[in-house]
Structures are given as C-alpha cells and as structure tokens.
Amino acid sequence: MIHYDDTQDVSMRPRGYNPADQDTVIARHLQIKATMERHKDALLDKLQDPTLTPEERSRIEAAKNEVRQDISAIRVWGSTEDYERMRRKYDRTKHRQF
C-alpha cells in the first residue's frame, strides 16, 4: 500500500507549486494583521483623549469593536479572500480621521 504522507513528494504538490509562494502569502497575511493591529492601537489612543464628546467616544468605540471582530474573524477562519478584503478595508481607512 502506498502512503502519501510525505509533503515533499512531487506527486502531492499542486501544479506550479513553489515553496516561496507560501512564504509570500504568509508575509502578506502578517502585514495585513499588523495594519489592523496598528489601526486598533490608534483607536485606543484616541479613546484616551479626555476632551472627546460622548458621540465621538461612542463612534470610536464602535470602530474599535469592529476592528477587534475583524481581527478575530481572520485569526480563526481567515482565507486568502478574507485577508484581501481586510487589506482593502484597512488600507482605505488608514487615512480616515475618527
């Protein structure tokens, strides 16, 4: 009986497999996670401002909770499409003021 447990077995690799591609994907995912964490940290810093109105505080809290949920979602179920969606979302909000 043939066992296919060897991940280095050429017959098990998808066509066009390149181990460097996986490293690139992982690096991109880490970069997206770092962007999201920086965004969350910026929101937490803004919440420390004692001059915030209750409306501003509420809006920033909602944005912070959304970022936390997004981070949790990709940590548990993150597909490449999810990471790309988050990249587009947080690259766009990087320049937005709260």
DSSP file (Angstrom, degrees, kcal/mol; ACC not computed):
  #  RESIDUE AA STRUCTURE BP1 BP2  ACC     N-H-->O    O-->H-N    N-H-->O    O-->H-N    TCO  KAPPA ALPHA  PHI   PSI    X-CA   Y-CA   Z-CA
    1    1 A M              0   0    0      0, 0.0     2,-0.4     0, 0.0     0, 0.0   0.000 360.0 360.0 360.0 137.8    0.0    0.0    0.0
    2    2 A I        -     0   0    0      2,-0.0     2,-0.4     0, 0.0     0, 0.0  -0.737 360.0-153.4 -92.4 133.3    1.3    3.5   -0.9
    3    3 A H        -     0   0    0     -2,-0.4     3,-0.3     1,-0.1     0, 0.0  -0.898   8.1-165.3-106.4 135.2    1.3    6.2    1.8
    4    4 A Y        +     0   0    0     -2,-0.4    -1,-0.1     1,-0.2     5,-0.0  -0.196  53.6 115.4-110.1  40.6    1.1    9.8    0.7
    5    5 A D        +     0   0    0      3,-0.0     2,-0.8     2,-0.0    -1,-0.2   0.638  46.3  99.8 -83.0 -14.3    2.2   11.4    4.0
    6    6 A D    >   -     0   0    0     -3,-0.3     3,-1.4     1,-0.2     6,-0.2  -0.631  54.8-166.8 -79.2 110.0    5.4   12.8    2.6
    7    7 A T  T 3  S+     0   0    0     -2,-0.8    -1,-0.2     1,-0.3    -2,-0.0   0.678  86.7  61.2 -71.1 -15.8    4.6   16.5    1.9
    8    8 A Q  T 3  S+     0   0    0     -3,-0.0     2,-0.3     4,-0.0    -1,-0.3   0.521  75.0 118.8 -85.8  -5.3    7.8   16.8   -0.2
    9    9 A D    X>  -     0   0    0     -3,-1.4     3,-1.7     1,-0.2     4,-0.6  -0.461  63.6-142.5 -64.6 123.2    6.5   14.1   -2.6
   10   10 A V  G >4 S+     0   0    0     -2,-0.3     3,-1.0     1,-0.3    -1,-0.2   0.831  98.0  60.6 -58.6 -35.6    6.3   15.8   -6.0
   11   11 A S  G 34 S+     0   0    0      1,-0.2    -1,-0.3    -3,-0.0    -2,-0.1   0.699 101.9  54.4 -69.1 -16.5    3.1   13.9   -6.9
   12   12 A M  G <4 S+     0   0    0     -3,-1.7    -1,-0.2    -6,-0.2    -2,-0.2   0.618  88.6  95.5 -89.7 -14.5    1.3   15.6   -3.9
   13   13 A R  S << S-     0   0    0     -3,-1.0     3,-0.1    -4,-0.6     2,-0.0  -0.511  80.2-113.7 -80.3 142.6    2.1   19.1   -4.9
   14   14 A P    >   -     0   0    0      0, 0.0     3,-1.6     0, 0.0    -1,-0.1  -0.373  49.1 -81.9 -67.0 155.8   -0.3   21.2   -6.8
   15   15 A R  T 3  S+     0   0    0      1,-0.3     0, 0.0    -2,-0.0     0, 0.0  -0.337 119.3  19.1 -59.1 135.2    0.7   22.2  -10.4
   16   16 A G  T 3  S+     0   0    0      1,-0.2    -1,-0.3    -3,-0.1     2,-0.1   0.686  87.5 171.8  77.5  18.7    3.0   25.2  -10.3
   17   17 A Y    <   +     0   0    0     -3,-1.6    -1,-0.2     4,-0.0     3,-0.1  -0.389   8.8 174.6 -65.9 133.4    3.9   24.7   -6.6
   18   18 A N    >>  -     0   0    0     -2,-0.1     3,-1.7     1,-0.1     4,-0.9  -0.943  27.9-148.1-139.8 116.7    6.6   26.9   -5.3
   19   19 A P  H 3> S+     0   0    0      0, 0.0     4,-1.3     0, 0.0     3,-0.3   0.799  99.5  62.3 -56.2 -28.5    7.5   26.9   -1.6
   20   20 A A  H 3> S+     0   0    0      1,-0.2     4,-2.0     2,-0.2     5,-0.1   0.817  93.8  63.3 -66.8 -29.3    8.5   30.5   -1.8
   21   21 A D  H <> S+     0   0    0     -3,-1.7     4,-2.2     1,-0.2    -1,-0.2   0.907 100.9  51.0 -60.5 -41.4    4.9   31.4   -2.8
   22   22 A Q  H  X S+     0   0    0     -4,-0.9     4,-2.5    -3,-0.3    -1,-0.2   0.897 108.3  51.8 -63.9 -40.0    3.7   30.1    0.6
   23   23 A D  H  X S+     0   0    0     -4,-1.3     4,-2.3     1,-0.2    -1,-0.2   0.884 109.1  51.0 -63.0 -37.9    6.2   32.3    2.3
   24   24 A T  H  X S+     0   0    0     -4,-2.0     4,-2.3     2,-0.2    -2,-0.2   0.907 110.1  49.0 -65.3 -42.8    5.0   35.3    0.3
   25   25 A V  H  X S+     0   0    0     -4,-2.2     4,-2.5     2,-0.2    -2,-0.2   0.926 111.8  48.8 -63.5 -45.0    1.4   34.6    1.3
   26   26 A I  H  X S+     0   0    0     -4,-2.5     4,-2.4     1,-0.2    -2,-0.2   0.915 111.1  50.0 -62.0 -43.2    2.3   34.3    5.0
   27   27 A A  H  X S+     0   0    0     -4,-2.3     4,-2.1     1,-0.2    -1,-0.2   0.903 110.9  49.4 -62.7 -41.0    4.3   37.5    4.9
   28   28 A R  H  X S+     0   0    0     -4,-2.3     4,-2.2     2,-0.2    -2,-0.2   0.907 110.5  50.4 -64.3 -41.9    1.3   39.3    3.3
   29   29 A H  H  X S+     0   0    0     -4,-2.5     4,-2.4     1,-0.2    -2,-0.2   0.904 110.4  49.7 -63.5 -41.3   -1.1   37.9    5.9
   30   30 A L  H  X S+     0   0    0     -4,-2.4     4,-2.3     1,-0.2    -1,-0.2   0.883 109.3  52.2 -64.4 -37.7    1.2   39.1    8.7
   31   31 A Q  H  X S+     0   0    0     -4,-2.1     4,-2.1     2,-0.2    -2,-0.2   0.909 109.9  48.4 -64.5 -41.9    1.4   42.5    7.1
   32   32 A I  H  X S+     0   0    0     -4,-2.2     4,-2.2     2,-0.2    -2,-0.2   0.916 111.4  49.9 -65.2 -43.2   -2.4   42.8    6.9
   33   33 A K  H  X S+     0   0    0     -4,-2.4     4,-2.5     1,-0.2    -2,-0.2   0.905 109.8  51.4 -61.3 -40.9   -2.7   41.7   10.6
   34   34 A A  H  X S+     0   0    0     -4,-2.3     4,-2.4     2,-0.2    -1,-0.2   0.897 108.3  51.6 -63.8 -40.2   -0.1   44.3   11.6
   35   35 A T  H  X S+     0   0    0     -4,-2.1     4,-2.1     2,-0.2    -1,-0.2   0.914 111.0  48.0 -61.6 -42.9   -2.0   47.0    9.8
   36   36 A M  H  X S+     0   0    0     -4,-2.2     4,-2.4     2,-0.2    -2,-0.2   0.904 111.1  50.3 -65.5 -41.1   -5.2   46.0   11.6
   37   37 A E  H  X S+     0   0    0     -4,-2.5     4,-2.6     2,-0.2    -2,-0.2   0.896 110.1  50.4 -64.6 -39.8   -3.4   46.0   15.0
   38   38 A R  H  X S+     0   0    0     -4,-2.4     4,-2.3     2,-0.2    -1,-0.2   0.898 109.9  51.1 -63.4 -39.8   -2.0   49.5   14.3
   39   39 A H  H  X S+     0   0    0     -4,-2.1     4,-2.0     2,-0.2    -2,-0.2   0.926 111.0  47.7 -62.7 -45.0   -5.4   50.7   13.4
   40   40 A K  H  X S+     0   0    0     -4,-2.4     4,-2.4     1,-0.2    -2,-0.2   0.915 110.9  51.6 -62.5 -43.1   -6.8   49.3   16.6
   41   41 A D  H  X S+     0   0    0     -4,-2.6     4,-2.3     1,-0.2    -1,-0.2   0.885 107.7  52.5 -61.6 -39.5   -4.0   50.8   18.7
   42   42 A A  H  X S+     0   0    0     -4,-2.3     4,-2.1     2,-0.2    -1,-0.2   0.898 109.6  49.1 -63.6 -39.7   -4.7   54.2   17.1
   43   43 A L  H  X S+     0   0    0     -4,-2.0     4,-1.7     2,-0.2    -2,-0.2   0.909 109.9  51.1 -66.0 -41.0   -8.3   54.0   18.1
   44   44 A L  H  X S+     0   0    0     -4,-2.4     4,-0.6     1,-0.2    -2,-0.2   0.889 109.3  51.3 -62.9 -38.5   -7.3   53.0   21.6
   45   45 A D  H >< S+     0   0    0     -4,-2.3     3,-1.1     1,-0.2     4,-0.2   0.904 108.0  51.9 -64.0 -41.0   -5.0   56.0   21.8
   46   46 A K  H >< S+     0   0    0     -4,-2.1     3,-1.5     1,-0.3    -1,-0.2   0.835 101.2  61.5 -65.5 -31.6   -7.8   58.3   20.7
   47   47 A L  H 3< S+     0   0    0     -4,-1.7    -1,-0.3     1,-0.3    -2,-0.2   0.692  92.7  66.6 -68.4 -16.5  -10.1   56.9   23.4
   48   48 A Q  T << S+     0   0    0     -3,-1.1    -1,-0.3    -4,-0.6    -2,-0.2   0.598  73.8 108.8 -78.1 -10.6   -7.6   58.3   26.0
   49   49 A D    X   -     0   0    0     -3,-1.5     3,-1.2    -4,-0.2    -3,-0.0  -0.551  57.8-158.5 -71.4 117.7   -8.5   61.8   25.0
   50   50 A P  T 3  S+     0   0    0      0, 0.0    -1,-0.2     0, 0.0    -3,-0.0   0.640  85.8  66.5 -73.2 -12.4  -10.5   63.4   27.8
   51   51 A T  T 3  S+     0   0    0      2,-0.0     2,-0.1    -3,-0.0    -2,-0.1   0.421  72.5 122.1 -89.3   3.0  -12.0   66.1   25.5
   52   52 A L    <   -     0   0    0     -3,-1.2    -5,-0.0    -6,-0.1    -6,-0.0  -0.388  61.3-129.3 -65.9 139.0  -14.0   63.6   23.5
   53   53 A T     >  -     0   0    0      1,-0.1     4,-2.7    -2,-0.1     5,-0.2  -0.466  27.5-106.9 -77.9 161.0  -17.7   64.1   23.4
   54   54 A P  H  > S+     0   0    0      0, 0.0     4,-2.2     0, 0.0     5,-0.1   0.858 121.6  52.5 -57.9 -34.8  -19.9   61.2   24.2
   55   55 A E  H  > S+     0   0    0      2,-0.2     4,-2.3     1,-0.2     5,-0.2   0.924 110.9  45.6 -67.6 -44.0  -20.9   60.9   20.5
   56   56 A E  H  > S+     0   0    0      2,-0.2     4,-2.6     1,-0.2     5,-0.2   0.927 113.1  50.5 -63.7 -44.2  -17.2   60.8   19.4
   57   57 A R  H  X S+     0   0    0     -4,-2.7     4,-2.5     1,-0.2    -2,-0.2   0.908 110.8  49.3 -59.8 -42.8  -16.4   58.3   22.1
   58   58 A S  H  X S+     0   0    0     -4,-2.2     4,-2.3    -5,-0.2    -1,-0.2   0.911 111.2  49.1 -63.4 -43.2  -19.3   56.1   21.0
   59   59 A R  H  X S+     0   0    0     -4,-2.3     4,-2.1     2,-0.2    -2,-0.2   0.903 113.0  46.7 -64.1 -41.9  -18.2   56.2   17.4
   60   60 A I  H  X S+     0   0    0     -4,-2.6     4,-2.7     2,-0.2    -2,-0.2   0.896 110.9  52.5 -68.5 -39.6  -14.6   55.4   18.2
   61   61 A E  H  X S+     0   0    0     -4,-2.5     4,-2.6    -5,-0.2    -2,-0.2   0.919 109.5  49.5 -59.8 -43.8  -15.7   52.5   20.5
   62   62 A A  H  X S+     0   0    0     -4,-2.3     4,-2.0     2,-0.2    -2,-0.2   0.912 112.0  47.8 -62.8 -42.5  -17.8   51.1   17.7
   63   63 A A  H  X S+     0   0    0     -4,-2.1     4,-2.2     2,-0.2    -2,-0.2   0.905 111.4  51.0 -64.8 -40.9  -14.9   51.3   15.2
   64   64 A K  H  X S+     0   0    0     -4,-2.7     4,-2.4     1,-0.2    -2,-0.2   0.919 110.3  48.9 -62.3 -44.2  -12.6   49.7   17.8
   65   65 A N  H  X S+     0   0    0     -4,-2.6     4,-2.3     1,-0.2    -1,-0.2   0.872 109.5  52.8 -64.7 -36.2  -15.0   46.8   18.3
   66   66 A E  H  X S+     0   0    0     -4,-2.0     4,-2.4     2,-0.2    -1,-0.2   0.918 109.4  48.5 -64.1 -43.2  -15.3   46.3   14.5
   67   67 A V  H  X S+     0   0    0     -4,-2.2     4,-2.6     2,-0.2    -2,-0.2   0.922 110.8  51.1 -63.1 -43.6  -11.6   46.1   14.2
   68   68 A R  H  X S+     0   0    0     -4,-2.4     4,-2.4     1,-0.2    -1,-0.2   0.912 110.5  48.6 -60.4 -42.6  -11.4   43.5   17.0
   69   69 A Q  H  X S+     0   0    0     -4,-2.3     4,-2.4     2,-0.2    -1,-0.2   0.903 111.2  50.3 -64.1 -40.5  -14.1   41.4   15.4
   70   70 A D  H  X S+     0   0    0     -4,-2.4     4,-2.1     2,-0.2     5,-0.2   0.910 110.2  49.8 -63.9 -41.8  -12.3   41.6   12.0
   71   71 A I  H  X S+     0   0    0     -4,-2.6     4,-1.7     1,-0.2    -2,-0.2   0.925 112.8  47.2 -62.0 -44.1   -9.0   40.5   13.7
   72   72 A S  H  X S+     0   0    0     -4,-2.4     4,-1.8     1,-0.2     5,-0.3   0.887 109.0  55.3 -64.3 -38.7  -10.8   37.6   15.4
   73   73 A A  H  X S+     0   0    0     -4,-2.4     4,-2.5     1,-0.2    -1,-0.2   0.915 112.1  40.4 -64.0 -44.0  -12.5   36.6   12.2
   74   74 A I  H  X S+     0   0    0     -4,-2.1     4,-1.1     1,-0.2    -1,-0.2   0.783 110.4  59.6 -78.4 -23.2   -9.3   36.2   10.1
   75   75 A R  H  < S+     0   0    0     -4,-1.7    -1,-0.2    -5,-0.2    -2,-0.2   0.895 119.8  26.5 -67.4 -38.0   -7.5   34.6   13.0
   76   76 A V  H  < S+     0   0    0     -4,-1.8    -2,-0.2    -5,-0.1    -3,-0.2   0.907 142.1  12.7 -92.2 -47.8   -9.9   31.8   13.2
   77   77 A W  H  < S+     0   0    0     -4,-2.5     2,-0.3    -5,-0.3    -3,-0.2   0.143  81.3 154.9-118.0  19.2  -11.4   31.4    9.7
   78   78 A G     <  +     0   0    0     -4,-1.1     2,-0.2    -6,-0.2    -4,-0.1  -0.314  14.8 178.9 -65.8 113.0   -9.1   33.6    7.6
   79   79 A S     >  -     0   0    0     -2,-0.3     4,-2.2     1,-0.1     5,-0.2  -0.557  46.6-101.1 -96.5 171.6   -9.0   32.6    3.9
   80   80 A T  H  > S+     0   0    0      1,-0.2     4,-2.2     2,-0.2     5,-0.2   0.881 125.4  53.5 -60.8 -37.8   -6.9   34.4    1.4
   81   81 A E  H  > S+     0   0    0      2,-0.2     4,-2.3     1,-0.2    -1,-0.2   0.900 107.3  51.4 -64.3 -40.1  -10.0   36.2    0.2
   82   82 A D  H  > S+     0   0    0      1,-0.2     4,-2.4     2,-0.2    -2,-0.2   0.918 109.8  49.3 -62.3 -43.4  -10.8   37.4    3.7
   83   83 A Y  H  X S+     0   0    0     -4,-2.2     4,-2.3     1,-0.2    -1,-0.2   0.901 111.2  49.2 -63.3 -40.5   -7.3   38.7    4.1
   84   84 A E  H  X S+     0   0    0     -4,-2.2     4,-2.4     2,-0.2    -1,-0.2   0.889 110.0  51.3 -67.0 -38.1   -7.5   40.6    0.8
   85   85 A R  H  X S+     0   0    0     -4,-2.3     4,-2.3     1,-0.2    -2,-0.2   0.915 111.8  47.0 -63.4 -42.4  -10.9   42.1    1.8
   86   86 A M  H  X S+     0   0    0     -4,-2.4     4,-2.9     2,-0.2     5,-0.3   0.873 109.2  54.9 -66.9 -36.7   -9.4   43.3    5.1
   87   87 A R  H  X S+     0   0    0     -4,-2.3     4,-2.2     2,-0.2     5,-0.3   0.942 110.7  44.9 -61.4 -46.5   -6.4   44.7    3.3
   88   88 A R  H  X S+     0   0    0     -4,-2.4     4,-1.5     1,-0.2    -2,-0.2   0.912 115.3  48.7 -63.1 -41.6   -8.7   46.8    1.1
   89   89 A K  H  X S+     0   0    0     -4,-2.3     4,-1.6     1,-0.2    -2,-0.2   0.936 117.6  37.8 -65.3 -47.6  -10.8   47.8    4.0
   90   90 A Y  H  X S+     0   0    0     -4,-2.9     4,-0.6     2,-0.2    -1,-0.2   0.712 112.0  56.5 -85.8 -19.8   -7.9   48.9    6.3
   91   91 A D  H  < S+     0   0    0     -4,-2.2     4,-0.4    -5,-0.3    -1,-0.2   0.854 110.7  47.5 -70.4 -34.3   -5.7   50.4    3.6
   92   92 A R  H >< S+     0   0    0     -4,-1.5     3,-0.6    -5,-0.3    -2,-0.2   0.874 113.8  45.6 -72.4 -38.0   -8.7   52.6    2.8
   93   93 A T  H >< S+     0   0    0     -4,-1.6     3,-0.9     1,-0.2    -1,-0.2   0.552  88.8  88.7 -84.2  -6.5   -9.4   53.6    6.4
   94   94 A K  T 3< S+     0   0    0     -4,-0.6    -1,-0.2     1,-0.3    -2,-0.1   0.853  95.6  38.5 -58.9 -34.4   -5.7   54.3    7.2
   95   95 A H  T <  S+     0   0    0     -3,-0.6     2,-0.3    -4,-0.4    -1,-0.3   0.476  94.7 104.3 -96.8  -3.4   -6.1   57.9    6.0
   96   96 A R    <   -     0   0    0     -3,-0.9     2,-0.3    -4,-0.2    -3,-0.0  -0.579  64.7-135.9 -83.0 140.5   -9.6   58.5    7.5
   97   97 A Q              0   0    0     -2,-0.3    -2,-0.1     1,-0.1    -1,-0.0  -0.735 360.0 360.0 -94.0 143.2   -9.9   60.5   10.7
   98   98 A F              0   0    0     -2,-0.3    -1,-0.1   -38,-0.0   -38,-0.1   0.373 360.0 360.0-106.6 360.0  -12.2   59.4   13.5
